[in-house]
Amino acid sequence: MRSFEDLVAEAEAADVTGWGFGWLDGRATEERPPWQYAVLLAERLATVDSALDLDTGGGEVLGEAAALPPRMAATEAWPPNLVRARERLGPRGVEVVDTSRKEGLPFPDRSFELVTSRHPVAPDWPEIHRVLVEGGTYLAQHVGPRSAAELITHFVGSWPDGPEGRDPEREAAAAETAGLTVVDLRTALCRMEFHDIGAVVWTLRKCVWWVPDFTVARYRDELLALDAQLRAGRPVVAHSTRHRIEARR
């Protein structure tokens, strides 16, 4: 294995914009939920005339769909991702809207038959309800509670007490309160393995909400401890939590 310094320097220099994780190929793995969200999304998009993808990132997942409805829109709030999404999706006729300075969704009532999202930041259930047509569907894969907790707590200490904002039952209840009817809710626990310290550094740079004050200098001791574990032949293991939620207006 290459030196700690080389691996860390490479990870610090690598691009972390967009929502692609190809940089981790051969360096980390993560199980996928059994419902195959990207496949499910593509199937649903082929059945409607209008759809909206929330928090689309760089448009990576939406861009995998072979066919898009005649009216397709997407939102993104982070400027680097917004640029990538427009580059990727614009040529396919997708309207990619900047929501970094907007409250609510910038679309009229009852605009879309389908609203989707893969890992939304914080679903705005009243707004989702508002932009769906009668009989329209919200279909999404959300990050669940305590996702990657084993890795995060290595850097920040014990997990904070209190209710989990990403709890699937709480989210389903919030959707129902907004006027939606939840018709499907499934959960999954997925194993993650990191095989070199560069993969850990790159991931923490990309998922900035995991350890918000992360820098290599600040957490050098914690990184060195993980590096020693990896050099002893033991991968860094954590578990992501996911839930699939489908709701109708």
Secondary structure, DSSP 4 states (H G I P E B T S, - for coil): ---HHHHHHHHHHS---SS--GGGTTTEEE---TT-HHHHHHHHHTT-SEEEEES-TTSHHHHT-S---SEEEEEE-SHHHHHHHHHHHGGGT-EEEE-TT-SS-SS-TT-EEEEEEES-SS--HHHHHHHEEEEEEEEEEEE-TTTTHHHHHHHH-SPPPS--TT-HHHHHHHHHHTT-EEEEEEEEEEEEEE-SHHHHHHHHHHSTTTSTT--TTTTHHHHHHHHHHHHTT--EEEEEEEEEEEEE-
